[in-house]
Amino acid sequence: MNRIKELRNNQKISQTSLATKLDMPQNTISQWESGKRKPSRYAVKFLADYFKVSSDYLMGYEQ
């Protein structure tokens, strides 16, 4: 999920800070960004709302 990392870095938010906002471990964010895991639908919705992008953009379905 390179888009999560890209959006997070653009807003200068650490993985730890984002994990705190999502109430989950930091290593989960790391695994999403490395492609080892995919976020749940709830997490995708939260992330899309948080970063003000569409879910499709976040998941890499649109540019």
LOLO-594917 format. One record per atom (N, C-alpha, C): residue number from 1; x, y, z. Coordinates in nm, 2 decimals, decimal comma. Example, Ala and Ser with C-alpha at 12.3 -4.5 7.8 and 13.67 -1.06 7.14 Angstrom:
% LOLO-594917
<r><n>1</n><X>1,32</X><Y>-0,57</Y><Z>0,78</Z></r>
<r><n>1</n><X>1,23</X><Y>-0,45</Y><Z>0,78</Z></r>
<r><n>1</n><X>1,32</X><Y>-0,33</Y><Z>0,78</Z></r>
<r><n>2</n><X>1,28</X><Y>-0,22</Y><Z>0,71</Z></r>
<r><n>2</n><X>1,37</X><Y>-0,11</Y><Z>0,71</Z></r>
<r><n>2</n><X>1,29</X><Y>0,00</Y><Z>0,79</Z></r>
% end
This chain:
% LOLO-594917
<r><n>1</n><X>0,08</X><Y>-0,12</Y><Z>0,00</Z></r>
<r><n>1</n><X>0,00</X><Y>0,00</Y><Z>0,00</Z></r>
<r><n>1</n><X>0,09</X><Y>0,12</Y><Z>0,00</Z></r>
<r><n>2</n><X>0,15</X><Y>0,15</Y><Z>-0,11</Z></r>
<r><n>2</n><X>0,24</X><Y>0,26</Y><Z>-0,12</Z></r>
<r><n>2</n><X>0,17</X><Y>0,39</Y><Z>-0,11</Z></r>
<r><n>3</n><X>0,04</X><Y>0,39</Y><Z>-0,14</Z></r>
<r><n>3</n><X>-0,04</X><Y>0,52</Y><Z>-0,13</Z></r>
<r><n>3</n><X>-0,05</X><Y>0,56</Y><Z>0,01</Z></r>
<r><n>4</n><X>-0,07</X><Y>0,47</Y><Z>0,10</Z></r>
<r><n>4</n><X>-0,08</X><Y>0,51</Y><Z>0,25</Z></r>
<r><n>4</n><X>0,05</X><Y>0,57</Y><Z>0,29</Z></r>
<r><n>5</n><X>0,16</X><Y>0,51</Y><Z>0,25</Z></r>
<r><n>5</n><X>0,29</X><Y>0,57</Y><Z>0,29</Z></r>
<r><n>5</n><X>0,31</X><Y>0,71</Y><Z>0,22</Z></r>
<r><n>6</n><X>0,27</X><Y>0,72</Y><Z>0,10</Z></r>
<r><n>6</n><X>0,28</X><Y>0,85</Y><Z>0,02</Z></r>
<r><n>6</n><X>0,20</X><Y>0,96</Y><Z>0,09</Z></r>
<r><n>7</n><X>0,07</X><Y>0,92</Y><Z>0,12</Z></r>
<r><n>7</n><X>-0,01</X><Y>1,02</Y><Z>0,19</Z></r>
<r><n>7</n><X>0,03</X><Y>1,06</Y><Z>0,33</Z></r>
<r><n>8</n><X>0,08</X><Y>0,96</Y><Z>0,40</Z></r>
<r><n>8</n><X>0,13</X><Y>0,98</Y><Z>0,53</Z></r>
<r><n>8</n><X>0,25</X><Y>1,07</Y><Z>0,53</Z></r>
<r><n>9</n><X>0,34</X><Y>1,04</Y><Z>0,44</Z></r>
<r><n>9</n><X>0,47</X><Y>1,12</Y><Z>0,43</Z></r>
<r><n>9</n><X>0,44</X><Y>1,26</Y><Z>0,39</Z></r>
<r><n>10</n><X>0,34</X><Y>1,28</Y><Z>0,29</Z></r>
<r><n>10</n><X>0,30</X><Y>1,41</Y><Z>0,25</Z></r>
<r><n>10</n><X>0,25</X><Y>1,50</Y><Z>0,36</Z></r>
<r><n>11</n><X>0,18</X><Y>1,43</Y><Z>0,45</Z></r>
<r><n>11</n><X>0,13</X><Y>1,51</Y><Z>0,57</Z></r>
<r><n>11</n><X>0,22</X><Y>1,51</Y><Z>0,69</Z></r>
<r><n>12</n><X>0,34</X><Y>1,44</Y><Z>0,67</Z></r>
<r><n>12</n><X>0,44</X><Y>1,44</Y><Z>0,78</Z></r>
<r><n>12</n><X>0,38</X><Y>1,37</Y><Z>0,91</Z></r>
<r><n>13</n><X>0,31</X><Y>1,26</Y><Z>0,89</Z></r>
<r><n>13</n><X>0,26</X><Y>1,18</Y><Z>1,00</Z></r>
<r><n>13</n><X>0,34</X><Y>1,05</Y><Z>1,01</Z></r>
<r><n>14</n><X>0,38</X><Y>1,02</Y><Z>1,13</Z></r>
<r><n>14</n><X>0,46</X><Y>0,90</Y><Z>1,15</Z></r>
<r><n>14</n><X>0,36</X><Y>0,78</Y><Z>1,15</Z></r>
<r><n>15</n><X>0,42</X><Y>0,66</Y><Z>1,13</Z></r>
<r><n>15</n><X>0,34</X><Y>0,54</Y><Z>1,14</Z></r>
<r><n>15</n><X>0,28</X><Y>0,53</Y><Z>1,28</Z></r>
<r><n>16</n><X>0,36</X><Y>0,56</Y><Z>1,38</Z></r>
<r><n>16</n><X>0,31</X><Y>0,55</Y><Z>1,52</Z></r>
<r><n>16</n><X>0,19</X><Y>0,65</Y><Z>1,54</Z></r>
<r><n>17</n><X>0,20</X><Y>0,77</Y><Z>1,49</Z></r>
<r><n>17</n><X>0,09</X><Y>0,86</Y><Z>1,50</Z></r>
<r><n>17</n><X>-0,04</X><Y>0,81</Y><Z>1,43</Z></r>
<r><n>18</n><X>-0,02</X><Y>0,76</Y><Z>1,31</Z></r>
<r><n>18</n><X>-0,14</X><Y>0,71</Y><Z>1,24</Z></r>
<r><n>18</n><X>-0,20</X><Y>0,59</Y><Z>1,31</Z></r>
<r><n>19</n><X>-0,11</X><Y>0,50</Y><Z>1,36</Z></r>
<r><n>19</n><X>-0,16</X><Y>0,38</Y><Z>1,43</Z></r>
<r><n>19</n><X>-0,23</X><Y>0,42</Y><Z>1,56</Z></r>
<r><n>20</n><X>-0,19</X><Y>0,53</Y><Z>1,63</Z></r>
<r><n>20</n><X>-0,26</X><Y>0,58</Y><Z>1,74</Z></r>
<r><n>20</n><X>-0,40</X><Y>0,63</Y><Z>1,71</Z></r>
<r><n>21</n><X>-0,41</X><Y>0,70</Y><Z>1,59</Z></r>
<r><n>21</n><X>-0,54</X><Y>0,75</Y><Z>1,55</Z></r>
<r><n>21</n><X>-0,63</X><Y>0,63</Y><Z>1,51</Z></r>
<r><n>22</n><X>-0,58</X><Y>0,52</Y><Z>1,46</Z></r>
<r><n>22</n><X>-0,66</X><Y>0,41</Y><Z>1,42</Z></r>
<r><n>22</n><X>-0,67</X><Y>0,31</Y><Z>1,54</Z></r>
<r><n>23</n><X>-0,61</X><Y>0,34</Y><Z>1,65</Z></r>
<r><n>23</n><X>-0,61</X><Y>0,25</Y><Z>1,77</Z></r>
<r><n>23</n><X>-0,57</X><Y>0,11</Y><Z>1,73</Z></r>
<r><n>24</n><X>-0,45</X><Y>0,10</Y><Z>1,68</Z></r>
<r><n>24</n><X>-0,39</X><Y>-0,03</Y><Z>1,64</Z></r>
<r><n>24</n><X>-0,24</X><Y>-0,03</Y><Z>1,65</Z></r>
<r><n>25</n><X>-0,17</X><Y>-0,14</Y><Z>1,65</Z></r>
<r><n>25</n><X>-0,03</X><Y>-0,14</Y><Z>1,65</Z></r>
<r><n>25</n><X>0,04</X><Y>-0,08</Y><Z>1,53</Z></r>
<r><n>26</n><X>0,15</X><Y>-0,02</Y><Z>1,56</Z></r>
<r><n>26</n><X>0,23</X><Y>0,05</Y><Z>1,45</Z></r>
<r><n>26</n><X>0,27</X><Y>-0,05</Y><Z>1,34</Z></r>
<r><n>27</n><X>0,30</X><Y>-0,18</Y><Z>1,39</Z></r>
<r><n>27</n><X>0,35</X><Y>-0,27</Y><Z>1,29</Z></r>
<r><n>27</n><X>0,24</X><Y>-0,31</Y><Z>1,19</Z></r>
<r><n>28</n><X>0,12</X><Y>-0,29</Y><Z>1,22</Z></r>
<r><n>28</n><X>0,01</X><Y>-0,31</Y><Z>1,12</Z></r>
<r><n>28</n><X>0,02</X><Y>-0,21</Y><Z>1,01</Z></r>
<r><n>29</n><X>0,05</X><Y>-0,08</Y><Z>1,04</Z></r>
<r><n>29</n><X>0,07</X><Y>0,02</Y><Z>0,94</Z></r>
<r><n>29</n><X>0,19</X><Y>-0,02</Y><Z>0,85</Z></r>
<r><n>30</n><X>0,29</X><Y>-0,06</Y><Z>0,91</Z></r>
<r><n>30</n><X>0,41</X><Y>-0,10</Y><Z>0,84</Z></r>
<r><n>30</n><X>0,38</X><Y>-0,22</Y><Z>0,75</Z></r>
<r><n>31</n><X>0,30</X><Y>-0,31</Y><Z>0,79</Z></r>
<r><n>31</n><X>0,27</X><Y>-0,43</Y><Z>0,71</Z></r>
<r><n>31</n><X>0,18</X><Y>-0,39</Y><Z>0,59</Z></r>
<r><n>32</n><X>0,09</X><Y>-0,29</Y><Z>0,61</Z></r>
<r><n>32</n><X>0,01</X><Y>-0,24</Y><Z>0,50</Z></r>
<r><n>32</n><X>0,10</X><Y>-0,17</Y><Z>0,40</Z></r>
<r><n>33</n><X>0,19</X><Y>-0,09</Y><Z>0,44</Z></r>
<r><n>33</n><X>0,28</X><Y>-0,02</Y><Z>0,35</Z></r>
<r><n>33</n><X>0,38</X><Y>-0,11</Y><Z>0,28</Z></r>
<r><n>34</n><X>0,41</X><Y>-0,22</Y><Z>0,34</Z></r>
<r><n>34</n><X>0,51</X><Y>-0,31</Y><Z>0,27</Z></r>
<r><n>34</n><X>0,43</X><Y>-0,41</Y><Z>0,19</Z></r>
<r><n>35</n><X>0,30</X><Y>-0,42</Y><Z>0,19</Z></r>
<r><n>35</n><X>0,22</X><Y>-0,51</Y><Z>0,11</Z></r>
<r><n>35</n><X>0,21</X><Y>-0,65</Y><Z>0,18</Z></r>
<r><n>36</n><X>0,25</X><Y>-0,66</Y><Z>0,30</Z></r>
<r><n>36</n><X>0,24</X><Y>-0,79</Y><Z>0,37</Z></r>
<r><n>36</n><X>0,09</X><Y>-0,82</Y><Z>0,42</Z></r>
<r><n>37</n><X>0,02</X><Y>-0,71</Y><Z>0,44</Z></r>
<r><n>37</n><X>-0,12</X><Y>-0,72</Y><Z>0,48</Z></r>
<r><n>37</n><X>-0,20</X><Y>-0,62</Y><Z>0,41</Z></r>
<r><n>38</n><X>-0,33</X><Y>-0,64</Y><Z>0,40</Z></r>
<r><n>38</n><X>-0,42</X><Y>-0,54</Y><Z>0,34</Z></r>
<r><n>38</n><X>-0,51</X><Y>-0,49</Y><Z>0,46</Z></r>
<r><n>39</n><X>-0,54</X><Y>-0,36</Y><Z>0,45</Z></r>
<r><n>39</n><X>-0,63</X><Y>-0,30</Y><Z>0,56</Z></r>
<r><n>39</n><X>-0,77</X><Y>-0,35</Y><Z>0,54</Z></r>
<r><n>40</n><X>-0,84</X><Y>-0,36</Y><Z>0,65</Z></r>
<r><n>40</n><X>-0,99</X><Y>-0,40</Y><Z>0,65</Z></r>
<r><n>40</n><X>-1,07</X><Y>-0,29</Y><Z>0,58</Z></r>
<r><n>41</n><X>-1,19</X><Y>-0,32</Y><Z>0,55</Z></r>
<r><n>41</n><X>-1,28</X><Y>-0,22</Y><Z>0,49</Z></r>
<r><n>41</n><X>-1,30</X><Y>-0,10</Y><Z>0,58</Z></r>
<r><n>42</n><X>-1,31</X><Y>-0,12</Y><Z>0,71</Z></r>
<r><n>42</n><X>-1,32</X><Y>-0,01</Y><Z>0,80</Z></r>
<r><n>42</n><X>-1,20</X><Y>0,08</Y><Z>0,80</Z></r>
<r><n>43</n><X>-1,08</X><Y>0,01</Y><Z>0,80</Z></r>
<r><n>43</n><X>-0,96</X><Y>0,09</Y><Z>0,80</Z></r>
<r><n>43</n><X>-0,95</X><Y>0,17</Y><Z>0,67</Z></r>
<r><n>44</n><X>-0,98</X><Y>0,11</Y><Z>0,55</Z></r>
<r><n>44</n><X>-0,98</X><Y>0,18</Y><Z>0,43</Z></r>
<r><n>44</n><X>-1,07</X><Y>0,30</Y><Z>0,43</Z></r>
<r><n>45</n><X>-1,19</X><Y>0,29</Y><Z>0,48</Z></r>
<r><n>45</n><X>-1,28</X><Y>0,40</Y><Z>0,49</Z></r>
<r><n>45</n><X>-1,23</X><Y>0,51</Y><Z>0,58</Z></r>
<r><n>46</n><X>-1,18</X><Y>0,47</Y><Z>0,69</Z></r>
<r><n>46</n><X>-1,12</X><Y>0,57</Y><Z>0,79</Z></r>
<r><n>46</n><X>-1,00</X><Y>0,64</Y><Z>0,72</Z></r>
<r><n>47</n><X>-0,91</X><Y>0,57</Y><Z>0,66</Z></r>
<r><n>47</n><X>-0,79</X><Y>0,63</Y><Z>0,60</Z></r>
<r><n>47</n><X>-0,83</X><Y>0,72</Y><Z>0,48</Z></r>
<r><n>48</n><X>-0,93</X><Y>0,68</Y><Z>0,40</Z></r>
<r><n>48</n><X>-0,97</X><Y>0,76</Y><Z>0,29</Z></r>
<r><n>48</n><X>-1,03</X><Y>0,89</Y><Z>0,34</Z></r>
<r><n>49</n><X>-1,12</X><Y>0,88</Y><Z>0,45</Z></r>
<r><n>49</n><X>-1,17</X><Y>1,00</Y><Z>0,51</Z></r>
<r><n>49</n><X>-1,07</X><Y>1,09</Y><Z>0,57</Z></r>
<r><n>50</n><X>-0,97</X><Y>1,03</Y><Z>0,64</Z></r>
<r><n>50</n><X>-0,87</X><Y>1,10</Y><Z>0,71</Z></r>
<r><n>50</n><X>-0,78</X><Y>1,18</Y><Z>0,61</Z></r>
<r><n>51</n><X>-0,74</X><Y>1,11</Y><Z>0,50</Z></r>
<r><n>51</n><X>-0,66</X><Y>1,17</Y><Z>0,40</Z></r>
<r><n>51</n><X>-0,73</X><Y>1,25</Y><Z>0,29</Z></r>
<r><n>52</n><X>-0,87</X><Y>1,25</Y><Z>0,30</Z></r>
<r><n>52</n><X>-0,95</X><Y>1,32</Y><Z>0,20</Z></r>
<r><n>52</n><X>-0,93</X><Y>1,27</Y><Z>0,06</Z></r>
<r><n>53</n><X>-0,93</X><Y>1,14</Y><Z>0,04</Z></r>
<r><n>53</n><X>-0,91</X><Y>1,08</Y><Z>-0,09</Z></r>
<r><n>53</n><X>-1,02</X><Y>0,97</Y><Z>-0,10</Z></r>
<r><n>54</n><X>-1,04</X><Y>0,92</Y><Z>-0,22</Z></r>
<r><n>54</n><X>-1,14</X><Y>0,81</Y><Z>-0,24</Z></r>
<r><n>54</n><X>-1,08</X><Y>0,67</Y><Z>-0,19</Z></r>
<r><n>55</n><X>-1,16</X><Y>0,58</Y><Z>-0,16</Z></r>
<r><n>55</n><X>-1,12</X><Y>0,45</Y><Z>-0,12</Z></r>
<r><n>55</n><X>-1,05</X><Y>0,38</Y><Z>-0,24</Z></r>
<r><n>56</n><X>-1,10</X><Y>0,41</Y><Z>-0,36</Z></r>
<r><n>56</n><X>-1,04</X><Y>0,35</Y><Z>-0,48</Z></r>
<r><n>56</n><X>-0,90</X><Y>0,41</Y><Z>-0,50</Z></r>
<r><n>57</n><X>-0,88</X><Y>0,53</Y><Z>-0,48</Z></r>
<r><n>57</n><X>-0,74</X><Y>0,59</Y><Z>-0,49</Z></r>
<r><n>57</n><X>-0,65</X><Y>0,53</Y><Z>-0,39</Z></r>
<r><n>58</n><X>-0,70</X><Y>0,52</Y><Z>-0,27</Z></r>
<r><n>58</n><X>-0,62</X><Y>0,47</Y><Z>-0,16</Z></r>
<r><n>58</n><X>-0,57</X><Y>0,32</Y><Z>-0,19</Z></r>
<r><n>59</n><X>-0,66</X><Y>0,25</Y><Z>-0,25</Z></r>
<r><n>59</n><X>-0,63</X><Y>0,11</Y><Z>-0,28</Z></r>
<r><n>59</n><X>-0,56</X><Y>0,09</Y><Z>-0,42</Z></r>
<r><n>60</n><X>-0,53</X><Y>0,20</Y><Z>-0,49</Z></r>
<r><n>60</n><X>-0,46</X><Y>0,19</Y><Z>-0,61</Z></r>
<r><n>60</n><X>-0,53</X><Y>0,17</Y><Z>-0,74</Z></r>
<r><n>61</n><X>-0,67</X><Y>0,18</Y><Z>-0,73</Z></r>
<r><n>61</n><X>-0,75</X><Y>0,15</Y><Z>-0,84</Z></r>
<r><n>61</n><X>-0,77</X><Y>0,27</Y><Z>-0,94</Z></r>
<r><n>62</n><X>-0,73</X><Y>0,39</Y><Z>-0,89</Z></r>
<r><n>62</n><X>-0,74</X><Y>0,51</Y><Z>-0,98</Z></r>
<r><n>62</n><X>-0,62</X><Y>0,59</Y><Z>-0,94</Z></r>
<r><n>63</n><X>-0,59</X><Y>0,68</Y><Z>-1,04</Z></r>
<r><n>63</n><X>-0,48</X><Y>0,77</Y><Z>-1,02</Z></r>
<r><n>63</n><X>-0,53</X><Y>0,91</Y><Z>-0,99</Z></r>
% end
